[in-house]
Amino acid sequence: MATISEKLQLVRGRIHAAVSQTARPEGCVALLAVSKTFPAVTVREAMAAGQHRFGENYVQEALDKMAELTDLRDQIEWHMIGPLQSNKTRAVAEHFDWVHTIDRLKIAQRLNDQRPAHLPALQVCVQVNTSGEDSKSGVAPGDALALAREVAALPRLRLRGVMALPAPTADVAEQNRQLAEVRAVYEHLLSQGLPLDTLSMGMSADLEAAVAQGSTMVRVGTALFGQR
Ligand SMILES: *Cc1c(COP(=O)(O)O)cnc(C)c1O
């Protein structure tokens, strides 16, 4: 069994190799380690190996983990990457650094109103749904610009970019179609003058394809911590 440190090196190597296939500079893709379902001790181990950015999906699980890691709070960047209900926004506004899953204005307004004054603005991404399934989270590509403009106007949020969670598929062409559609939304928002720097897409199975399509932040769980 590889250690977390070894698996981090492997994933960093995959990112490095994927970036080197593009014209983009080394270091342009950040690694978000997705620690959902894994205990605080696992986060500690990854931190000891130099990882500082962690993604969580479930608010209560994340709060419990954070409570065990208060000694490291200043060194950790916590990213909320799961669907967000209205009744959980306060805890997220108070405890997270980033939220990737903004898909409606009401949630953004609540986070804005609830972000404590002593903390910097909450860093956020608008989640785009490119799979065309009504049931999935995320704003339709055609509605992303309007939502992004509204979110960008909220003073306690800082809009950083676009996030997507394409429907899992073994069909490489379909995978690339979805990743390219997310990229097109991101570039459209940039072309409209929104000052974005984050395209959050790519996971354990598709990080190479996502980097090829311009991802600036890959969210990796299984390849670092094992099966959930
Ligand atoms: C769980 C999760 C990931 C990590 O997926 P892996 O396939 O385990 O790398 C990334 N993004 C989101 C939104 C997730 O929920």
The ligand as an SDF file (V2000), in Angstrom:
LIG
                    3D

 15 15  0  0  0  0  0  0  0  0999 V2000
  -16.0210   13.3330   -4.2390 C   0  0  0  0  0  0  0  0  0  0  0  0
  -15.8120   14.4780   -5.1540 C   0  0  0  0  0  0  0  0  0  0  0  0
  -14.6000   14.6430   -5.8460 C   0  0  0  0  0  0  0  0  0  0  0  0
  -13.4650   13.6390   -5.7930 C   0  0  0  0  0  0  0  0  0  0  0  0
  -13.7480   12.5590   -6.6240 O   0  0  0  0  0  0  0  0  0  0  0  0
  -12.6870   11.3410   -6.8080 P   0  0  0  0  0  0  0  0  0  0  0  0
  -13.2280   10.6220   -7.9730 O   0  0  0  0  0  0  0  0  0  0  0  0
  -12.7190   10.5580   -5.5450 O   0  0  0  0  0  0  0  0  0  0  0  0
  -11.3610   11.9440   -7.0620 O   0  0  0  0  0  0  0  0  0  0  0  0
  -14.4480   15.7860   -6.6110 C   0  0  0  0  0  0  0  0  0  0  0  0
  -15.4230   16.7020   -6.7110 N   0  0  0  0  0  0  0  0  0  0  0  0
  -16.5990   16.5820   -6.0750 C   0  0  0  0  0  0  0  0  0  0  0  0
  -17.6290   17.6330   -6.2260 C   0  0  0  0  0  0  0  0  0  0  0  0
  -16.8330   15.4610   -5.2940 C   0  0  0  0  0  0  0  0  0  0  0  0
  -18.0200   15.3290   -4.6850 O   0  0  0  0  0  0  0  0  0  0  0  0
  1  2  1  0
  2  3  1  0
  2 14  2  0
  3  4  1  0
  3 10  2  0
  4  5  1  0
  5  6  1  0
  6  7  2  0
  6  8  1  0
  6  9  1  0
 10 11  1  0
 11 12  2  0
 12 13  1  0
 12 14  1  0
 14 15  1  0
M  END
$$$$
